[in-house]
Amino acid sequence: MQITADHVIRFLQLVAERVKEQRDYLTRLDAAIGDADHGVNLDRGFSTVMSKLPSATDRSISGLLKLTGMTLISTVGGASGPLYGTAFLRASTAVGDRATIGADELIAALTAALEGIQTRGKATRGEKTMIDAIAPAIDTLKEQYAASGDLLAAMRAAVAACEQGMIATEPMLATKGRASYLGERSIGHRDPGAASAFLMAQVMLTVLEQVAQEG
């Protein structure tokens, strides 16, 4: 399976559509433990990415990821802009100048994205953040792909792990970010960043399934 720049554009378009659809849901999650702006902010960010794509001069995989990262950092408020922006920038660097990427490069890019989020947010697992959804997903992706060599099967398992990680944030006590100010009142609420990470994971699986069908 070879992923091209066109596939990355399709991923970004679908993420923008899903974020817009789920904007109010994400904002409601954030209203319980944050600033009530996660969905609105992400929608603004990815809508801006969409507006910039037609005039992008560097339409390579790396260039598209870099454009997305820089745009999210500059247009998305709160913590999610810098975190997701850093994730896309790190993924861009990991991809380098490759015209297409396969499973190994995709996994390396996702690993770099997670490391960027952890470094930028100074967070680890168990602190009720998006990392609690992303980290188990990437661990599962690596393990399943190493065992089977089947990227689609590994990605399906990774998305399931991402969902379980998202759900697992509900009983957690937040110790990072805005939600940490609430102390025990943060318990019982799903982390909005974990929810948006799961949304993106679902979109990534959808695009990979389309690539497989086309191939």
C-alpha positions in Angstrom: 0.0 0.0 0.0 1.4 3.3 -1.1 0.1 6.6 0.3 0.4 9.7 -1.9 -0.1 13.4 -1.4 -3.6 13.1 -2.8 -4.4 10.6 -0.1 -3.2 13.1 2.5 -5.4 15.8 1.0 -8.3 13.4 1.2 -7.5 12.7 4.9 -7.4 16.4 5.7 -10.7 17.1 3.9 -12.5 14.3 5.7 -11.0 15.4 9.1 -12.3 18.9 8.4 -15.8 17.6 7.5 -15.9 15.3 10.6 -14.7 18.1 12.9 -17.4 20.4 11.6 -20.0 17.7 12.1 -18.8 16.9 15.6 -18.0 20.5 16.6 -20.8 20.9 19.1 -20.2 17.4 20.6 -16.5 18.2 21.1 -17.4 21.6 22.6 -19.9 20.1 25.0 -17.2 17.7 26.2 -14.9 20.7 26.7 -17.6 22.7 28.5 -17.6 20.1 31.3 -13.8 20.3 32.1 -12.3 23.1 29.9 -13.0 26.3 28.1 -15.9 25.1 26.0 -14.1 25.8 22.8 -12.4 22.6 21.6 -14.8 21.9 18.8 -15.1 25.5 17.7 -11.3 26.0 17.7 -10.6 22.8 15.8 -13.3 23.6 13.2 -11.7 27.0 12.7 -8.3 25.4 12.3 -9.2 22.8 9.8 -11.4 25.1 7.9 -8.5 27.4 7.5 -6.3 24.5 6.3 -9.0 23.8 3.6 -8.9 27.4 2.5 -5.1 27.3 2.1 -4.8 24.0 0.3 -5.8 25.2 -3.2 -3.0 27.8 -3.3 -0.4 25.6 -1.5 2.9 25.7 -3.4 4.4 22.7 -1.8 1.9 19.9 -2.4 4.2 17.0 -1.3 3.2 14.8 1.6 5.7 16.6 3.9 4.6 20.0 2.6 0.9 19.3 3.2 1.6 18.1 6.7 3.8 21.1 7.4 1.1 23.5 6.1 -1.5 21.8 8.4 0.8 22.0 11.4 1.7 25.7 11.0 -2.0 26.6 10.3 -3.3 24.8 13.4 -0.6 26.4 15.6 -1.5 29.9 14.3 -5.3 29.6 14.2 -6.4 27.2 16.9 -6.7 28.6 20.4 -6.1 26.7 23.7 -3.8 23.8 24.0 -5.1 21.8 21.1 -3.6 24.1 18.4 0.0 23.8 19.5 -0.4 20.1 20.3 -2.0 19.0 17.1 0.1 21.5 15.1 3.3 20.0 16.6 2.1 16.5 15.8 1.7 17.4 12.1 5.0 19.2 12.0 6.8 16.2 13.5 5.1 13.9 11.1 6.2 16.2 8.2 9.8 15.9 9.3 9.6 12.1 9.7 8.3 11.8 6.1 11.0 13.8 4.6 11.1 14.2 0.9 9.4 10.9 0.0 6.8 11.2 -2.8 4.9 8.2 -1.4 5.0 6.4 1.9 4.2 2.9 3.0 3.3 1.2 6.3 6.7 1.7 7.8 6.9 5.4 7.0 3.3 5.9 8.2 4.0 4.3 11.5 7.2 6.3 11.9 5.3 9.5 11.2 2.6 8.7 13.7 5.2 7.8 16.3 7.0 11.1 15.7 3.6 12.9 16.0 2.9 11.3 19.4 6.4 12.2 20.6 5.8 15.8 19.5 2.6 15.9 21.5 4.2 14.5 24.6 7.2 16.9 24.4 5.0 19.9 23.8 2.4 19.1 26.4 4.9 17.6 28.9 2.3 14.9 29.5 2.3 11.1 29.8 -0.4 8.5 30.0 -2.9 8.5 32.8 -3.2 12.3 33.0 -6.5 12.5 31.1 -5.3 13.9 27.8 -5.3 13.0 24.1 -2.2 10.9 24.8 -4.4 8.4 26.6 -6.1 7.7 23.3 -3.2 8.1 20.9 -0.5 6.2 22.7 -2.3 2.9 23.0 -3.4 3.2 19.4 0.1 3.6 18.1 1.4 0.8 20.4 -1.3 -1.5 19.0 -0.5 -0.4 15.4 3.1 -1.3 15.9 2.5 -4.6 17.6 -0.2 -5.8 15.2 1.7 -4.7 12.1 4.9 -6.4 13.3 2.9 -9.6 13.9 0.9 -9.7 10.8 2.4 -7.4 8.2 -1.2 -6.3 7.4 -1.5 -2.6 7.8 -5.3 -2.4 7.4 -5.9 -5.1 10.1 -3.3 -3.3 12.3 -5.0 0.0 11.8 -8.4 -1.4 12.7 -7.0 -2.8 15.9 -5.4 0.6 16.6 -8.6 2.5 16.1 -10.3 0.1 18.5 -7.5 0.7 21.0 -7.9 4.5 20.5 -11.6 4.3 21.3 -10.9 2.3 24.5 -8.3 4.8 25.5 -10.7 7.6 24.9 -13.4 5.9 27.0 -10.8 5.2 29.7 -10.3 8.9 30.2 -13.7 9.3 31.8 -12.9 7.9 35.3 -9.5 9.6 35.3 -8.5 12.5 37.5 -7.1 15.2 35.3 -3.6 16.3 36.2 -2.6 18.2 33.1 -4.2 21.2 31.3 -7.2 23.2 32.1 -9.2 20.2 33.4 -6.6 19.7 36.2 -7.9 22.9 37.9 -11.1 21.1 38.6 -9.5 18.4 40.7 -11.9 15.6 41.5 -14.7 17.3 39.6 -12.8 16.3 36.4 -13.6 12.6 37.1 -16.5 11.2 35.1 -16.0 13.3 32.0 -14.5 12.2 28.7 -11.4 14.2 27.6 -12.2 16.3 24.5 -8.7 15.9 23.1 -9.0 12.1 23.3 -12.3 12.4 21.5 -11.0 14.5 18.7 -7.9 12.1 18.4 -10.3 9.2 18.0 -12.2 11.1 15.3 -9.0 11.6 13.4 -8.0 7.9 13.8 -11.4 6.9 12.4 -10.8 9.1 9.4 -7.3 7.7 8.8 -8.7 4.2 8.8 -11.4 5.2 6.3 -8.8 6.7 3.9 -6.5 3.6 4.2 -9.5 1.4 3.4 -10.1 3.5 0.3 -6.5 3.3 -0.7 -6.6 -0.5 -0.4 -9.7 -0.7 -2.5 -8.2 1.5 -5.2 -4.9 -0.4 -5.2 
